[in-house]
Amino acid sequence: MTDPYEPPAPAEGPARCLTVLTTTDDEAKAQELARGAIEARVAACAQVGAPVTSVYRWAGAVETSREVQVLFKTTEARYDALEAHIRAAHDYDTPEIIATPVVRGSADYLDWIAKETR
């Protein structure tokens, strides 16, 4: 019997897709990160979101700052290249880079992600 609390297995297919989140302190920088990733074909799409307020501990102090989120769509196979791109182009010492697997989605859209990142 299958455990009802176990998450479903990732979709089978030619490419497993991910969403990858990062933040930066300026919309122009966010746009540059997004455009550079698309031009390098390490992501098929990048969405630059509205500003968010981030609260975090850094160097022993609690900080609050305004940041802009960038959400990339890529494949598992291109993740390392996307992470390298973000690290090289980002001006933070420790940029947020968090990948989340896409468990389900439109087959046409997921195929498009795979094609655009080859």
N, C-alpha and C positions, 0 to 999 in steps of 0.2 A: 504494500500500500504506500502511496506517495504522501509525504508530509505536506499538509495543506498550508503550512507556514513557510515552506521552502520556496524561495523565489523561482520563477520559471527559468529554464535554461535559456541562454542567449539564442537569438534567432540564428538558424543555420543559413548559410549562404556564402557567397564569394568574399564578403567583407563584413566584419563586425564594426559597427559605427560607435563613435563616442561623441559626447559633448565635452568641451574643455573650457573651463572658466578661468579668467584672469581679471585683474583690476589694475587701474593706473590712476594717477592723480589729475589727469587732464584729458578732455575730450579729443583734442588734436592728437595726443599720444595714442589714445585708444584707436582712433581712425587709422593711424600709421601702422599699429600692430595688426589691425584687421586687414588692411590693404596688402601689407607685406606678406601675410600668411596666404592670402588668396593668390597673389602673384607668384609665390614660391610653390603653389599647389600642395601645401601642407594642410590646408583646410579648404573645404568646398564653399563654406559660407561663414561669415562672422557677423554677429549682431552686436552693435554698440548700444548699450542700454542707457537709461536715464541715470543721473547721479544717485549714489547710495551713500549712506553714512556708515562708515566702518568704525567699530570700537574694538581695540585689540591691545595686547600688552607687547611693548617693544622696549628693549634695553631697560627693563625693570619698571617701566612706567605705563600706566593705562593711557592710551592715546585715542583720540577721535579725529577722523578725517573724512573729507568728501572724496569719493572715488567714483570712477566710471567703470562699469563692468563690460567685458568683452566675452561673448559666448561663441566659441568656434564649433563647427561641425566637421569631423574628420573620421578617419578609420583607425582601427587599432594598429594597422601596419604603418601608418604615417604619424602615430603619436610621438615617437622619439624625435622625428624631424620637426614636428610642431613645437615640442618642448624646447628643443635647441634654438629654434627661431625666436620664441618668446624670450628665452634667457638672453640671447644675443642682442635683441632689439629693446629690451626693457631696461629702465634706469633704476629700478628698485634693487637693493642688495639681495632680498629674498622675495621674488615675486610670487604671488598666489598663482599656482597652476594646479588645478583639480580636474581630473577626468572622471566622467560618469558614463558607464556603458548605456547604450540605447538598447533597451530590452525589447521594445516593439516599435514599429513605425510603418509608414507607407512604403511598400516594396519599391515603388517607383522613385520615391525621394531617397531612400537608402542606396539604391543603385546609382542615383545621380551623384551622391556624395562619393561613392567609390570611384566613379568615372572621373570626377573633377579633381581627385587627389592622386591620380596615377601619374 
